Amino acid sequence: MDPVMTLVIAAIVAAIIVVVLNKQQANKVSNNMYADDVQHLYMLTTAEYKIKALESRQYVPINDELARLTMNYRRGEIQLNELNSKLDYLLAEFKINDNELVEAV
């Protein structure tokens, strides 16, 4: 076989392999972006339920703290996972249990 023809065939095979690997990598990135969106949506929904449960108590200290936390989140001063952690702390601090959290939905 001619060495030039061998080189052409090798180049075509290499190009096909690169295209296939690139497509697989693009699918992985797409799947990760979807998973990140779902996780963000879940955390946001969870925060909403926690806020509703805390608001149902109608305590001034809770309402003041909630206003501060939500304002900080809207301004971008705290991240969503930090907001959820602080809401968990408030739920524990004011002894709001899972049943009350479900009822707030």
Contact map, one row per residue, 1 for C-alpha under 8 A:
111011000000000000000000000000000000000000000000000000000000000000000000000000000000000000000000000000000
111111000000000000000000000000000000000000000000000000000000000000000000000000000000000000000000000000000
111111100000000000000000000000000000000000000000000000000000000000000000000000000000000000000000000000000
011111110000000000000000000000000000000000000000000000000000000000000000000000000000000000000000000000000
111111111000000000000000000000000000000000000000000000000000000000000000000000000000000000000000000000000
111111111100000000000000000000000000000000000000000000000000000000000000000000000000000000000000000000000
001111111110000000000000000000000000000000000000000000000000000000000000000000000000000000000000000000000
000111111111000000000000000000000000000000000000000000000000000000000000000000000000000000000000000000000
000011111111100000000000000000000000000000000000000000000000000000000000000000000000000000000000000000000
000001111111110000000000000000000000000000000000000000000000000000000000000000000000000000000000000000000
000000111111111000000000000000000000000000000000000000000000000000000000000000000000000000000000000000000
000000011111111100000000000000000000000000000000000000000000000000000000000000000000000000000000000000000
000000001111111110000000000000000000000000000000000000000000000000000000000000000000000000000000000000000
000000000111111111000000000000000000000000000000000000000000000000000000000000000000000000000000000000000
000000000011111111100000000000000000000000000000000000000000000000000000000000000000000000000000000000000
000000000001111111110000000000000000000000000000000000000000000000000000000000000000000000000000000000000
000000000000111111111000000000000000000000000000000000000000000000000000000000000000000000000000000000000
000000000000011111111100000000000000000000000000000000000000000000000000000000000000000000000000000000000
000000000000001111111110000000000000000000000000000000000000000000000000000000000000000000000000000000000
000000000000000111111111000000000000000000000000000000000000000000000000000000000000000000000000000000000
000000000000000011111111100000000000000000000000000000000000000000000000000000000000000000000000000000000
000000000000000001111111110000000000000000000000000000000000000000000000000000000000000000000000000000000
000000000000000000111111111000000000000000000000000000000000000000000000000000000000000000000000000000000
000000000000000000011111111100000000000000000000000000000000000000000000000000000000000000000000000000000
000000000000000000001111111110000000000000000000000000000000000000000000000000000000000000000000000000000
000000000000000000000111111111000000000000000000000000000000000000000000000000000000000000000000000000000
000000000000000000000011111111100000000000000000000000000000000000000000000000000000000000000000000000000
000000000000000000000001111111110000000000000000000000000000000000000000000000000000000000000000000000000
000000000000000000000000111111111000000000000000000000000000000000000000000000000000000000000000000000000
000000000000000000000000011111111100000000000000000000000000000000000000000000000000000000000000000000000
000000000000000000000000001111111110000000000000000000000000000000000000000000000000000000000000000000000
000000000000000000000000000111111111000000000000000000000000000000000000000000000000000000000000000000000
000000000000000000000000000011111111100000000000000000000000000000000000000000000000000000000000000000000
000000000000000000000000000001111111110000000000000000000000000000000000000000000000000000000000000000000
000000000000000000000000000000111111111000000000000000000000000000000000000000000000000000000000000000000
000000000000000000000000000000011111111100000000000000000000000000000000000000000000000000000000000000000
000000000000000000000000000000001111111110000000000000000000000000000000000000000000000000000000000000000
000000000000000000000000000000000111111111000000000000000000000000000000000000000000000000000000000000000
000000000000000000000000000000000011111111100000000000000000000000000000000000000000000000000000000000000
000000000000000000000000000000000001111111110000000000000000000000000000000000000000000000000000000000000
000000000000000000000000000000000000111111111000000000000000000000000000000000000000000000000000000000000
000000000000000000000000000000000000011111111100000000000000000000000000000000000000000000000000000000000
000000000000000000000000000000000000001111111110000000000000000000000000000000011001000000000000000000000
000000000000000000000000000000000000000111111111000000000000000000000000000000010000000000000000000000000
000000000000000000000000000000000000000011111111100000000000000000000000000000000000000000000000000000000
000000000000000000000000000000000000000001111111110000000000000000000000000000000001000000000000000000000
000000000000000000000000000000000000000000111111111000000000000000000000000000000011001000000000000000000
000000000000000000000000000000000000000000011111111100000000000000000000000000000000000000000000000000000
000000000000000000000000000000000000000000001111111110000000000000000000000000000000000000000000000011011
000000000000000000000000000000000000000000000111111111000000000000000000000000000000001100100000000010000
000000000000000000000000000000000000000000000011111111100000000001000000000000000000001000000000000000000
000000000000000000000000000000000000000000000001111111110000000000000000000000000000000000000000000010011
000000000000000000000000000000000000000000000000111111111000000000000000000000000000000000000001000110110
000000000000000000000000000000000000000000000000011111111100011000000000000000000000000001100001000000000
000000000000000000000000000000000000000000000000001111111110011000000000000000000000000000000000000000000
000000000000000000000000000000000000000000000000000111111100000000000000000000000000000000000000000000010
000000000000000000000000000000000000000000000000000011111110010000000000000000000000000000000000000000000
000000000000000000000000000000000000000000000000000001111111011000000000000000000000000000000000000000000
000000000000000000000000000000000000000000000000000000101111111000000000000000000000000000000000000000000
000000000000000000000000000000000000000000000000000000000111111100000000000000000000000000000000000000000
000000000000000000000000000000000000000000000000000000000011111110000000000000000000000000000000000000000
000000000000000000000000000000000000000000000000000001101111111111000000000000000000000001000000000000000
000000000000000000000000000000000000000000000000000001100111111111100000000000000000000000000000000000000
000000000000000000000000000000000000000000000000000000000001111111110000000000000000000000000000000000000
000000000000000000000000000000000000000000000000000000000000111111111000000000000000000000000000000000000
000000000000000000000000000000000000000000000000001000000000011111111100000000000000000000000000000000000
000000000000000000000000000000000000000000000000000000000000001111111110000000000000000000000000000000000
000000000000000000000000000000000000000000000000000000000000000111111111000000000000000000000000000000000
000000000000000000000000000000000000000000000000000000000000000011111111100000000010000000000000000000000
000000000000000000000000000000000000000000000000000000000000000001111111110000000010000000000000000000000
000000000000000000000000000000000000000000000000000000000000000000111111111000000000000000000000000000000
000000000000000000000000000000000000000000000000000000000000000000011111111111000000000000000000000000000
000000000000000000000000000000000000000000000000000000000000000000001111111111110010000000000000000000000
000000000000000000000000000000000000000000000000000000000000000000000111111110000000000000000000000000000
000000000000000000000000000000000000000000000000000000000000000000000011111111000000000000000000000000000
000000000000000000000000000000000000000000000000000000000000000000000001111111100000000000000000000000000
000000000000000000000000000000000000000000000000000000000000000000000001111111100000000000000000000000000
000000000000000000000000000000000000000000000000000000000000000000000001101111110110000000000000000000000
000000000000000000000000000000000000000000000000000000000000000000000000100111111110000000000000000000000
000000000000000000000000000000000000000000110000000000000000000000000000100001111111000000000000000000000
000000000000000000000000000000000000000000100000000000000000000000000000000000111111100000000000000000000
000000000000000000000000000000000000000000000000000000000000000000000000000001111111110000000000000000000
000000000000000000000000000000000000000000000010000000000000000000001100100001111111111000000000000000000
000000000000000000000000000000000000000000100110000000000000000000000000000000011111111100000000000000000
000000000000000000000000000000000000000000000000000000000000000000000000000000001111111110000000000000000
000000000000000000000000000000000000000000000000000000000000000000000000000000000111111111000000000000000
000000000000000000000000000000000000000000000010011000000000000000000000000000000011111111100000000000000
000000000000000000000000000000000000000000000000010000000000000000000000000000000001111111110000000000000
000000000000000000000000000000000000000000000000000000000000000000000000000000000000111111111000000000000
000000000000000000000000000000000000000000000000000001000000010000000000000000000000011111111100000000000
000000000000000000000000000000000000000000000000010001000000000000000000000000000000001111111111100000000
000000000000000000000000000000000000000000000000000000000000000000000000000000000000000111111111100000000
000000000000000000000000000000000000000000000000000000000000000000000000000000000000000011111111000000000
000000000000000000000000000000000000000000000000000000000000000000000000000000000000000001111111000000000
000000000000000000000000000000000000000000000000000000000000000000000000000000000000000000111111100000000
000000000000000000000000000000000000000000000000000011000000000000000000000000000000000000111111110110000
000000000000000000000000000000000000000000000000000000000000000000000000000000000000000000110011111110000
000000000000000000000000000000000000000000000000000000000000000000000000000000000000000000000001111111000
000000000000000000000000000000000000000000000000000000000000000000000000000000000000000000000000111111100
000000000000000000000000000000000000000000000000000010000000000000000000000000000000000000000001111111110
000000000000000000000000000000000000000000000000110110000000000000000000000000000000000000000001111111111
000000000000000000000000000000000000000000000000100000000000000000000000000000000000000000000000011111111
000000000000000000000000000000000000000000000000000010000000000000000000000000000000000000000000001111111
000000000000000000000000000000000000000000000000100110010000000000000000000000000000000000000000000111111
000000000000000000000000000000000000000000000000100100000000000000000000000000000000000000000000000011111
